[in-house]
Amino acid sequence: MALSSMTGFARHAGTLPDGTGFVWELRSVNGRGLDVRLRLPSGLDPLEAKLRDAAASRFRRGNISATLTLKREERAPRLTPDPAALAQAIRLALEVAAQIPGCPAPRAEAVLALPGVLRAETAEPVEAELEARHAALAEGFAIALEGLAEARRAEGGRLGEILAALLDEIAALRDAAIAEAATQPAAHRARLAAALAALLEGESRVPEERLAAEVALLAQKSDVREELDRLGAHLGAARALLASAESVGRKLEFLTQEFGRESNTLGAKSASRP
């Protein structure tokens, strides 16, 4: 299984059974656990729990923000008269007309134009329509989740290539350190002899056996075989993590600290340092 990142973006657009268009946009960034934040239009709160369960079944970590946008078609509203308001308007219009000599009967369009007589007709969706609407939105969300997973896998693949190249570089440096370690006794001897010569200024010589003993003590203190062995073990563990199907972020972070610790010790013990 390829390495997966926690960073990604996905977008999915669709159409509901009533013709309303919708767009899901999902964004994911790093997080200690899984945190799903939903931004839904009003009236869709009952769908939230199902969407969270879908995200939890697909991901284990990451801060995921999901935004749903509905694009309703602009349609002329269907007007219907308010029976009570219409009856009242007609009654008042007739009463006023009766009080004015020679006044013609009220015109229908004038009565309908009065405020409150006509209203936009709104049909409440039935249960079956709501279920179909929610099902379509949930299906679109699942498609967007798969797109987000693919984006995270692609990002993880790129990061995996970078990490693999860094591990190869560390392995090459370790091989160079192994070769350099064989020259450490001679380097210690040369540095110690030079230091003693500078101190004594040629007045007397240090016995060869004493010099050899000091060099042996320094070589023992600067033995780096343990650090090199640990570096090799850490390299193997890191490569195994990159090839595994587990969440590897925390473990890689720990190994990175171990790489730094062993490298610092190698540098401190080295007789080749300036």
Backbone as a ProteinNet text record, in pm:
[ID]
protein_1_A
[PRIMARY]
MALSSMTGFARHAGTLPDGTGFVWELRSVNGRGLDVRLRLPSGLDPLEAKLRDAAASRFRRGNISATLTLKREERAPRLTPDPAALAQAIRLALEVAAQIPGCPAPRAEAVLALPGVLRAETAEPVEAELEARHAALAEGFAIALEGLAEARRAEGGRLGEILAALLDEIAALRDAAIAEAATQPAAHRARLAAALAALLEGESRVPEERLAAEVALLAQKSDVREELDRLGAHLGAARALLASAESVGRKLEFLTQEFGRESNTLGAKSASRP
[TERTIARY]
84.6	0	87.9	57	138.5	124.8	231.1	228	120.7	46.9	-61.7	-35.3	-56.3	-40.7	-172.7	-170.7	-294.7	-339.9	-266.1	-298.2	-362.2	-474.6	-539.6	-661.9	-711.5	-830.9	-910.2	-1043.2	-1130.6	-1256.1	-1311.4	-1434.5	-1522.8	-1650	-1745.2	-1874.6	-1924.4	-2049.2	-2151.3	-2277.8	-2385.7	-2518.5	-2623.9	-2758.6	-2854.3	-2937.4	-3037.5	-3158	-3242.7	-3360	-3452.4	-3455.9	-3544.7	-3478.4	-3357.8	-3289.1	-3193.2	-3187.2	-3095.3	-2952.4	-2861.1	-2720.3	-2652.7	-2551.6	-2476.8	-2328.9	-2247.3	-2101.7	-2045.6	-1970.6	-1895.6	-1750.5	-1694	-1551.8	-1492.7	-1389.7	-1325.6	-1179.2	-1135.9	-995.9	-946.1	-821.9	-764.4	-623.7	-594.2	-460.2	-421.1	-297.8	-246.7	-327.6	-339	-408.8	-367.5	-371.9	-334	-430.9	-558.5	-660.5	-746.9	-869.6	-963.6	-1061.5	-1065.7	-1157.3	-1229.7	-1360.5	-1441.4	-1529.8	-1514.6	-1595.1	-1682	-1813.2	-1910.1	-1975.4	-1986.6	-2059.6	-2173.3	-2294.3	-2410.2	-2513.3	-2588.8	-2700.4	-2803.9	-2883.4	-2984.8	-3082.7	-3128.1	-3224.1	-3162.2	-3030.4	-2963.6	-2892.6	-2925.8	-2863.2	-2883.3	-2999.4	-3015.5	-2915.7	-2852.8	-2759.2	-2619.2	-2593.6	-2458.1	-2397.6	-2472.6	-2418.4	-2376.6	-2456.4	-2424.2	-2296.7	-2278.3	-2158.9	-2034	-2045.3	-1931.5	-1892.4	-1991.1	-1961.8	-1891.3	-1934.5	-1871.6	-1725.7	-1697.2	-1559.2	-1475.2	-1532.9	-1458.8	-1428.1	-1514.7	-1489.6	-1382.4	-1350.9	-1254.5	-1118.2	-1116.5	-990.5	-977.8	-852.1	-824.9	-763.4	-697.6	-631.8	-652.7	-638	-648.1	-761.6	-740.9	-846.8	-915.2	-1038.2	-1110.2	-1222.9	-1223.8	-1331.8	-1412.3	-1542.7	-1630.8	-1738.1	-1747.8	-1844.5	-1939.3	-2068.9	-2171.8	-2238.2	-2241.6	-2306.9	-2419.8	-2538.2	-2654	-2676.9	-2702.8	-2725.7	-2866.6	-2960.1	-3098.9	-3122	-3202.7	-3236.8	-3331.9	-3307.5	-3395	-3524.2	-3632.4	-3762.7	-3861.1	-3951.2	-4053.8	-4146.3	-4168.6	-4253.1	-4397.4	-4460.2	-4601.9	-4686.6	-4769.4	-4850.9	-4986.8	-5035.6	-5168.1	-5234.5	-5365.3	-5431.3	-5451.8	-5441	-5473.3	-5624.7	-5700.9	-5847.2	-5900.9	-5850.2	-5900.7	-5868.5	-5743.7	-5704.5	-5780.6	-5803.7	-5876.9	-6020.9	-6086.5	-6225.7	-6235.9	-6142.6	-6145.5	-6122.7	-6026.8	-5998.4	-6119.9	-6188.1	-6306	-6416.3	-6438.5	-6543.9	-6518.4	-6394.7	-6362.5	-6373.7	-6325.8	-6333	-6477.9	-6566.9	-6709.1	-6773.4	-6736.3	-6793.7	-6753.9	-6626.6	-6580.5	-6646.8	-6658.6	-6720.2	-6866.7	-6938.8	-7080.6	-7101.4	-7000.5	-7012.9	-6980.3	-6928.6	-6891.8	-6990.5	-7073.9	-7171.8	-7102.3	-7150	-7097.3	-6965.4	-6916.6	-6787.2	-6804.7	-6721.7	-6733.4	-6693.6	-6730.6	-6696	-6544.1	-6494.4	-6348.8	-6298.8	-6181.8	-6121.6	-6042.8	-6045.3	-5982	-5832.7	-5763.8	-5619	-5580.6	-5670.7	-5642.1	-5653.4	-5754.4	-5770.7	-5652.8	-5610.1	-5499.2	-5366.9	-5356.5	-5232.4	-5219.2	-5325.1	-5318.2	-5222.2	-5146.2	-5049.1	-5116.8	-5055.8	-5103.3	-5207.4	-5263.4	-5366.6	-5304.9	-5191.4	-5121.5	-4996.9	-4963.5	-4843.6	-4779.3	-4647.7	-4575.3	-4608.8	-4639	-4676.6	-4551.6	-4541.7	-4428.5	-4481	-4424.5	-4467.1	-4369	-4417	-4333.9	-4297.7	-4167.7	-4129.1	-4182.8	-4221	-4270.1	-4151.6	-4178.4	-4072.1	-3987.3	-4051.9	-3977.2	-3881.8	-3925.8	-3840.1	-3719.3	-3742.9	-3632.1	-3530.3	-3578.7	-3487	-3403.8	-3468.1	-3395.4	-3291.7	-3328	-3236.8	-3114.8	-3139.6	-3030.3	-2942	-3004.1	-2926.6	-2833.2	-2882	-2798.4	-2682.1	-2708	-2601.4	-2498.8	-2544.9	-2452.8	-2367.8	-2429	-2352.9	-2247.1	-2284.5	-2187	-2074.2	-2107.3	-2004.7	-1908.2	-1959.6	-1873.9	-1778.2	-1827	-1739.9	-1631.4	-1669.6	-1571	-1467.9	-1511	-1416.5	-1314.3	-1360.9	-1267.7	-1169.3	-1218.8	-1128.1	-1025.7	-1068.7	-975.3	-871.6	-915.7	-821.8	-717.9	-761.4	-668.7	-568.9	-617.5	-527.8	-424.7	-469.2	-376.9	-275.9	-320.4	-225.8	-122.2	-166.9	-73.7	29.9	-15.7	76.3	170.8	117.2	201.1	305.5	267.6	363.7	481.1	449.7	557.7	646.6	584.3	663.4	746.4	689	762.2	888.7	879.4	998.3	1105.9	1063.8	1160.5	1226	1143.7	1197.7	1291.2	1253.9	1339.7	1475.3	1474.1	1600.2	1685.5	1620.9	1695	1754.7	1678	1731.8	1850.4	1844	1959.5	2081.3	2058.1	2169.3	2229.3	2142.4	2191.9	2271.2	2221.6	2292.6	2430.4	2438.5	2568.6	2663.7	2612.5	2696.4	2742	2653.8	2692	2804	2793.1	2899.9	3032.1	3024.2	3146	3202.2	3114.4	3159.8	3225.2	3172.5	3233.5	3375.9	3393.4	3527.9	3619.1	3563.6	3643.2	3683.3	3597.4	3625.7	3754.9	3791.4	3913.4	4038.9	4028.1	4145.8	4155.7	4062.1	4059.3	4183.4	4234.2	4353.9	4471.6	4496.6	4607.1	4584.8	4460.8	4430.2	4451.9	4408.3	4432.2	4582.3	4659	4804.5	4867.9	4829	4888	4852.4	4727.4	4685.9	4752.7	4761.2	4824.6	4974.3	5041.2	5183.6	5208.5	5122.6	5138.8	5117.3	5018.3	4992.3	5108.4	5163.1	5274.6	5398.6	5423.5	5539.5	5529.8	5409.4	5392	5414.5	5372.8	5389.4	5534.6	5600.1	5736.5	5839.6	5801.4	5889	6021.2	6012.3	6128.8	6228.8	6199.8	6296.8	6316.2	6209.2	6221.7	6115.7	6134.6	6040	5960.1	5829	5744.4	5772.3	5789.9	5815.7	5707.2	5750	5656.3	5546.5	5581.4	5479.9	5374.4	5420.2	5324.1	5231.9	5290.9	5210.3	5108.7	5151.4	5060.7	4946.8	4978.6	4874.1	4770.5	4816	4724.7	4637.5	4699	4623	4517.1	4554.4	4457.8	4341	4369.5	4262.1	4169.3	4227.1	4145	4061.8	4121	4048.8	3931.1	3952.6	3843.6	3728.1	3763.8	3661	3587.2	3654.1	3593.5	3541.3	3527.2	3473	3328	3300.7	3168.4	3093.4	3138	3070.9	2926.9	2903.4	2767.7	2675	2722.3	2640.4	2612.3	2712.7	2693.9	2595.3	2603.7	2507.9	2365.4	2350.4	2218	2163.3	2251	2207.5	2157.5	2228.9	2184.7	2049.2	2028.3	1898.4	1787.5	1814.9	1715.2	1680.8	1780.9	1755	1661.5	1687.3	1600	1458.6	1445.3	1312.6	1238.4	1308.4	1243.6	1196.1	1275.9	1234.6	1116.4	1114.5	1000.5	873.3	885	768.8	713.6	801.6	756.3	682.7	717	651.7	530	501.6	392.1	260.4	151.9	17.3	-33.5	54.7	13.9	27	-22	3.7	145.9	232.4	374.9	430.1	347.3	398.3	471	407.8	469.1	597.9	595.2	713.3	828.7	796.1	901.1	958.2	873.3	921.4	1020.6	988.4	1079.7	1212.2	1205.7	1328.3	1412.1	1346.6	1419.9	1501.2	1442.8	1516.3	1634.1	1614.1	1722.8	1835.6	1800.1	1902.2	1987.2	1919.8	1992.5	2082	2032	2109.5	2235.7	2222.3	2338.8	2438.3	2386	2475.4	2554.2	2489.6	2560.8	2670.8	2640.7	2742.1	2859.6	2828.8	2936.9	3027	2965.2	3045.6	3129.7	3074.6	3148.8	3269.4	3255	3363.4	3466.9	3434.3	3521.9	3653.9	3762.5	3892.6	3918.9	3826.2	3844.6	3784.8	3710.7	3646.7	3753.5	3724.4	3822.8	3858.6
-118.4	0	123	220.9	339.6	428.2	505.7	601.5	706.3	743.6	840.5	962.7	1080.1	1204.9	1240	1341.8	1393	1520.7	1562.8	1685	1650	1714	1686.2	1774	1772.8	1848.9	1767.5	1774.9	1704.9	1786.8	1773.7	1845.6	1753.5	1750.9	1669.5	1747.1	1751.9	1821.5	1720.9	1744.2	1654.9	1728	1652.1	1708.2	1624	1690	1621.4	1582.9	1491.1	1448.5	1562.9	1672.2	1783.4	1883.7	1850.3	1937.9	2035.5	2039.3	2129.6	2078.7	2164.3	2126.3	2138.4	2055	2062.9	2041.7	2095.2	2082.7	2053	1944.8	1912.5	1956	2025.6	2059.1	2012	1928.6	1870.5	1912.2	1955.9	1991.4	1917.9	1871.5	1795	1845.3	1864.7	1903	1813.1	1829.5	1744.4	1759.2	1650.6	1650.9	1531.1	1545.6	1433.7	1317.5	1349	1247.3	1285.8	1237.9	1271.5	1376.2	1489.2	1597	1639.6	1612.6	1642.9	1763.2	1867.2	1987.4	2004.9	2007.5	2013.9	2151.5	2203.6	2328.1	2296.2	2285.3	2243.5	2354.8	2363.9	2459.1	2425.2	2523.6	2501.2	2393.2	2316	2209.9	2074.2	2066.3	1938.2	1883.1	1934.1	1885	1734.9	1676.6	1531.5	1445.9	1503.9	1428.4	1426.7	1510.5	1529.9	1403.4	1331.5	1211.4	1106.8	1089.2	991.5	1030.5	1159.2	1205.9	1185.7	1211.8	1191.1	1043.7	956.5	812.7	770.5	826.4	792.6	836	955.8	1003.4	918.7	880.8	801.2	661.4	608.1	475.7	480.1	600	614.8	662.8	744.7	802.2	783.2	783.9	774	900.7	979.6	1101.5	1212.8	1336.6	1454	1546	1676.3	1774.8	1797.5	1749.2	1752.8	1855.5	1948.3	2046.6	2014.2	1995.7	1962.3	2071	2127.6	2234.5	2191.1	2204.2	2170.8	2299.6	2315.6	2431.6	2382.7	2438.1	2405.4	2517.7	2478.4	2575.8	2554.6	2627.7	2614.9	2693.4	2636.2	2705.5	2819.8	2932.2	3047.5	3025.8	3005.3	2984.2	3089.2	3132.9	3227.6	3159.9	3222.5	3159	3146.4	3038.1	3018	3090.5	3183.7	3265.8	3202.5	3216.2	3166.5	3268.4	3293.6	3392.6	3340.5	3432.4	3400.8	3418.6	3312.4	3323.1	3430.4	3437.1	3534.3	3676.5	3697.3	3831.9	3874.1	3780.5	3813.4	3851.3	3773.8	3804	3940.3	3969.7	4098.3	4213.2	4192.6	4298.2	4324.2	4218.5	4236.3	4308.9	4269.2	4332	4480.3	4513.8	4654	4734.5	4672.4	4743.6	4771.2	4673.4	4691.9	4795.3	4794.9	4892.4	5034.5	5050.5	5183.6	5227.6	5134.1	5167.5	5205.4	5143	5171.7	5311.3	5363.1	5494.2	5608	5571.9	5675.2	5667.4	5770.4	5767.1	5751.5	5659.8	5638.7	5566.3	5517	5445.6	5306.8	5268.8	5134.6	5027.8	4906.3	4794.7	4776.5	4735	4714.2	4613.5	4642	4553.4	4442.6	4325.3	4208.9	4228.8	4281.3	4296.3	4397.1	4496.2	4593.3	4529.2	4443.3	4373.7	4279.6	4205.2	4110	4180.1	4307.2	4380.8	4433	4425.2	4473.1	4386.7	4447.4	4371.7	4261.5	4142.3	4029.8	3944.1	3988	3908.5	3786.2	3805.8	3694.5	3658.2	3530.8	3482.9	3372.9	3359.5	3254.3	3119.1	3025.3	2891.8	2811.9	2757.4	2673.6	2535.8	2437.7	2299.7	2233.1	2182.1	2111.5	1973.8	1940.2	1810	1696.1	1589.2	1472	1390	1292.3	1213	1140.9	1086	1012.9	1105.7	1229.3	1324.9	1362.6	1379.9	1412.4	1298.9	1176	1061.5	1051.8	1075.3	1071.2	1182.9	1298.3	1413.2	1382.6	1331.3	1299	1187.7	1088.8	978.4	1029.3	1120.9	1175.2	1256.1	1333.2	1411.8	1321.6	1214.7	1121.6	1047.8	1012.3	944.9	1038.4	1164.5	1261.6	1282.6	1280.2	1295.4	1177.1	1056.5	938.2	947.2	997.5	1015	1117.8	1226.6	1328.7	1272.3	1186.8	1123.9	1038.6	964.6	883.1	971.9	1084.7	1178.2	1235.2	1263	1313.6	1207.5	1082.6	974.3	960	973.9	964.1	1079.1	1200.4	1315.5	1296.6	1240.2	1215.7	1107.1	1005.4	902.1	959.5	1045.9	1106.7	1192.3	1270.5	1351.3	1261.8	1152.5	1058.4	992.9	963.9	904.9	998.1	1127.9	1224.5	1237.5	1239.3	1246.1	1119.1	1004.3	879	878.2	935	942.6	1029.8	1141.5	1230.2	1160.3	1093.1	1023.7	910.2	836.4	727	780.3	895.2	954.2	998.6	1052.8	1093.4	972.5	862.8	741.3	687.2	694.2	651.4	738.5	866.9	957.7	926.1	898.3	861	730.7	634.2	506.7	527.7	617	644	710.3	801.3	865.8	765.4	671.6	568.6	482	443.9	364	441	572	652.3	658.9	664.2	667.9	536.4	424.5	293.5	289.1	338.5	340.1	436	548.4	647.3	596.4	510.7	462.1	382.3	315.5	234.9	321.2	446.9	535.4	613.6	591.3	671.6	654.5	531	519.1	599.6	591.8	667.7	817	859.8	1002.4	1048.7	965.9	1000.4	1010.9	916.4	915.9	1042.7	1078.2	1196.2	1323.6	1335.8	1455.5	1463.1	1346.9	1346.6	1378.1	1319.3	1345	1491.7	1548.7	1689.7	1778.9	1744.6	1824.8	1816.8	1695.3	1679.1	1751.2	1741.7	1809.7	1959.6	2014.5	2158.3	2196.2	2108.1	2137.5	2124.2	2016.3	1989.7	2069.8	2117.7	2196.7	2126.3	1993.7	1914.9	1890.3	1927.6	1911	1764.5	1686.7	1544.6	1466.8	1339.6	1254.7	1172.6	1150.9	1063.7	919.4	829.5	689.3	637.1	556.1	503.8	421	343.1	259.9	344.8	458.3	548.6	614	652.2	712	612.8	486.8	383.2	359.2	363.5	342.2	455.1	577.7	690.7	683.5	644.9	631.6	522.8	411.2	302.8	348.5	427.6	478.4	571	658.7	749.2	672.2	569.9	490	417.9	373.2	304.7	401	520.9	619.6	666.6	662.4	712.3	599.1	479	367.2	398.2	396.4	435.3	315.9	195.7	79.6	67.7	98.4	89.2	188.8	311.7	413.6	376.4	320.4	279.7	164	71.1	-40.9	10.2	104.3	159.5	235.1	308	377.5	278.2	166.3	64.1	7.2	-15.7	-67.8	34.2	161	265.3	279.2	264.7	271.4	158.7	38.5	-73.5	-52.6	0.8	25.4	132.7	237.3	345.3	296.2	215.9	163.7	68.7	-8.6	-97.9	-17.5	95.1	179.1	236.8	282.1	339.9	237.8	110.4	6	-54	-10.3	-70.4	-1.6	-60.4	-5.8	64.1	91.8	150.8	303.1	366.7	509.1	522.5	588.1	584	718.2	821	954.3	960.9	911.5	917.8	835.2	717.4	630.4	691.5	753	819	937.9	1006.7	1118.9	1070.4	957.6	901.3	860.7	793.9	751.4	871.7	980.1	1100.9	1153.4	1150.2	1190.8	1097.8	968.4	872.9	894.1	923.8	956	1074.3	1177.3	1294.6	1263.5	1181.4	1147.8	1069	967.4	887.1	968.4	1055.5	1137.8	1234.9	1293.2	1384.4	1312.1	1189.6	1112.2	1078.1	1041.7	1012.1	1132.8	1247.5	1368	1401.9	1380.4	1411.6	1318.5	1193.4	1095.4	1098.9	1158.5	1149.6	1224.4	1160.6	1225.3	1301.8	1290.4	1357.8	1496.4	1531.3	1662.5	1771.2	1894.1	2002.2	2031
0	0	0	-86.1	-99.5	23.1	49.6	158.3	129.8	232.7	216.2	302.3	244.4	317.2	385.9	471.9	529.1	459	357.1	284.5	150.7	119.6	-8.7	-30	-153.5	-191.5	-292.3	-282.7	-377.6	-399.5	-519.8	-554.6	-638.5	-604.5	-681.6	-698.3	-823.3	-854.6	-903.9	-871.3	-913.4	-917.1	-942.5	-952	-869.7	-791	-709.1	-794.4	-746.6	-824.3	-865	-785.8	-821.4	-915.4	-964.4	-1058.2	-993.9	-862.9	-794	-806.1	-846.7	-855.7	-720	-697.2	-571.7	-599.2	-510.4	-520.6	-382.3	-373.3	-251.8	-271.2	-173.7	-173.4	-41.3	-50	67.5	71.9	189.1	211.2	334	327.4	438	467.1	597.2	640.8	758	805.3	912.1	1040.6	1113.7	1242.5	1324.6	1456.1	1543.6	1531	1514.3	1495.9	1377.2	1377.1	1270	1321	1251.7	1287.1	1159.5	1153.5	1034.4	1064.4	985.2	1000.1	875.7	898.4	788.9	783.1	661.5	637.8	541.3	597.7	520.1	515.2	405.8	402	507.7	544.3	647.4	603.2	698.8	672.3	649.6	645.2	618.8	741.8	858.2	980.8	1003.4	968.9	990.6	912.1	810.7	727.4	787.8	886.5	936.6	995.7	1078.1	1143.2	1039.6	935.9	831.8	757.9	733.6	663.8	749.8	878.8	968.2	974.4	979.2	980.7	851.5	739.3	611.7	609.6	661.9	666.5	761.5	876.3	973.8	922.3	836.4	779.5	670.2	622.4	511.6	558.9	666.8	713.6	863.9	908.9	1051.7	1108.2	1023.4	1070.5	969.5	1020.5	934.9	977.2	959	978.8	844.3	831.7	705.1	712.9	617.7	605.9	480.6	498.8	386.6	373.6	254.6	229	117.5	143.1	43.6	-3.6	-136.8	-197.5	-287	-268.3	-351.4	-451.8	-576.5	-683.6	-737.9	-683.5	-726.7	-854.9	-943.9	-1067.4	-1036.8	-1104.8	-1086.9	-1164.7	-1093.5	-1156.7	-1105	-1195.7	-1153.8	-1052.9	-938.8	-836.7	-884.7	-846.5	-879.6	-776.4	-825.2	-735.7	-713.3	-592.6	-557.8	-466	-481.4	-395.9	-254.1	-161	-22.3	-7.9	16.1	16	110.9	230	326.9	283.9	239	196.6	71.4	-20.2	-143.1	-111.5	-25.3	10.5	77.9	163.5	232.8	135.3	38.6	-58.1	-147.3	-191.2	-276.5	-200.2	-76.8	3.4	23.3	54.3	75.9	-53.6	-164.9	-292.2	-332.5	-310.2	-343.7	-252.5	-125.6	-33.6	-71.2	-109.5	-149.2	-279	-375.7	-504.8	-487.5	-392.1	-370.6	-313.9	-247.2	-187.1	-283.8	-402.2	-500.8	-616.2	-636.9	-747.1	-882.9	-965	-1099.8	-1105.7	-992.9	-991.4	-1050.4	-1146.6	-1203.5	-1100.9	-1129.1	-1040.7	-1035.8	-925.3	-914.3	-1018.4	-1075.1	-1175.1	-1102.9	-1162	-1097.8	-1079.1	-1184.7	-1173.8	-1066.5	-1043.7	-939	-801.8	-786.9	-658.8	-632.8	-735.1	-718.6	-691.3	-733.5	-712.3	-570.6	-493	-355.2	-272.3	-182.5	-101.7	-21.1	-23.3	55.9	-9.8	-125.4	-192.4	-258.3	-325.4	-389.7	-309.6	-307.3	-239.8	-322.7	-305.7	-377.5	-316.4	-403.1	-356.7	-325.7	-209	-168.1	-132.1	-198.2	-172.7	-77.2	30.6	127.1	71.1	67.6	14.4	100.2	37.4	109.1	157.4	243.8	304.4	200.1	98.4	-5.8	-80.2	-105.5	-174.9	-89.3	40.5	130.1	136	142.3	146.7	18.8	-96.1	-222.9	-229.3	-176.3	-174.5	-86.2	32.8	124.3	68.6	4.2	-54.2	-163.5	-246.7	-353.7	-297.7	-193.4	-131.8	-64.5	1.7	66.5	-36.6	-148.8	-255	-312	-333.1	-381.4	-282.3	-152.9	-49.5	-52.2	-72.5	-80.2	-198.8	-311.7	-428.6	-399.3	-331.1	-294.9	-197.2	-104.7	-11.9	-85.5	-185.6	-264.4	-339.8	-392.1	-458.2	-362.3	-238.8	-138.1	-102.2	-91.4	-61.2	-172	-295.7	-408.4	-405.9	-372.7	-364.2	-252.3	-141.1	-30.6	-65.3	-141	-184.2	-280.9	-371.3	-466.4	-393.7	-296.6	-217.9	-137.8	-82.9	-9.4	-98	-223.8	-315.9	-342.6	-359.4	-382.2	-258.2	-140.6	-17.7	1.5	-37.1	-25.4	-109.9	-230	-316.1	-252.8	-193	-127.4	-8.9	73	190	149.5	43.8	-2.8	-49.1	-117.8	-163	-44.2	60.3	179.8	252.1	256.9	319.7	241.3	108.6	27.1	55.9	74.6	104.6	241.7	339.8	472.8	465.9	386.2	372.5	310	210.1	147.4	246.4	327.2	428.1	534.2	567.4	663.6	607.8	480.3	418.1	420.2	393.7	397.5	539	639.5	778.5	818.7	767.2	796.2	742.3	619.8	561.8	637.8	680.9	753.6	891.4	951.9	1087.3	1092.7	983.3	982.2	991.9	955.6	958.6	1089.4	1183.5	1305.4	1394.2	1418.2	1502.7	1448.7	1317.9	1259.2	1272.1	1256.9	1270.1	1413.5	1509.8	1649.8	1678.6	1626.8	1651	1595	1471.9	1409.6	1486.4	1529.1	1600.8	1738.3	1807.2	1938.1	1927.2	1827.7	1809.1	1776	1693.8	1658.6	1780.4	1862.7	1981.8	2080.9	2099	2190.4	2139.3	2009.6	1952.5	1972.9	1959.9	1980.2	2125.3	2219.2	2360.6	2404.7	2360.7	2404.6	2326.5	2211.2	2124.2	2098.5	2084.4	2045.9	2155.6	2281.1	2390	2426.8	2420.1	2452.2	2378.5	2366.1	2296.7	2396.4	2360.6	2440	2398.4	2494.5	2457.5	2363.3	2267.4	2167.7	2231.8	2333.9	2397.1	2468.6	2528.2	2594.6	2492.3	2380.8	2273.2	2218.8	2203.7	2153.9	2252.3	2381.8	2482.2	2478.9	2466.1	2459.3	2334.1	2223.8	2099.5	2113.3	2176.6	2196.4	2282.8	2386.3	2472.6	2395.2	2313.9	2232.5	2131.2	2071.5	1971.8	2035.3	2160.7	2230	2259.4	2302.9	2333.3	2207.7	2094.7	1970.2	1881.2	1940.6	1863	1822.6	1691.4	1641.1	1582.8	1607.4	1549.5	1599.4	1725.5	1778.6	1709.8	1690.8	1624.6	1479.7	1412.1	1272.5	1261.8	1358.1	1358.6	1382	1473.7	1499.4	1377.9	1312.4	1191.1	1086.4	1073.7	978.6	1015.8	1145.6	1190.7	1166.9	1192.1	1170.8	1022.7	936.3	791.7	748.8	799.2	765.2	816.3	938.8	994.9	915.9	875.1	799.7	663.7	596.3	465.6	480.6	588.4	612.1	636.9	706.5	731.6	601.8	513	386.9	301.7	319.1	239.6	308.8	432.7	507.7	476.9	526.3	506.3	632	726.5	852.1	847.2	953.4	972.1	1025.6	949.7	980.4	1027.5	1034.2	1066.3	1199.2	1305.9	1439.3	1445.1	1384.6	1388.4	1308.6	1195	1117	1193.7	1266.9	1347.5	1452.9	1517	1615.9	1551.7	1435.6	1368.3	1324.4	1285.9	1248.2	1366	1485.2	1604.9	1630.9	1606.7	1626	1525.6	1401	1301.2	1347.5	1397.2	1443.6	1562.6	1655.7	1774.8	1738.3	1653.7	1615.5	1533.5	1447.3	1365.1	1451.8	1551.3	1641	1718	1762.1	1834.7	1744.2	1620.3	1523.9	1504.3	1488.8	1468.8	1589.2	1710.2	1831.4	1850.7	1807.9	1827.5	1715.1	1606.2	1489.5	1511	1471	1473.1	1344.6	1249	1119.7	1117.6	1224.2	1226.8	1240.9	1195.8	1205.7	1351.3
[MASK]
++++++++++++++++++++++++++++++++++++++++++++++++++++++++++++++++++++++++++++++++++++++++++++++++++++++++++++++++++++++++++++++++++++++++++++++++++++++++++++++++++++++++++++++++++++++++++++++++++++++++++++++++++++++++++++++++++++++++++++++++++++++++++++++++++++++++++++++++++

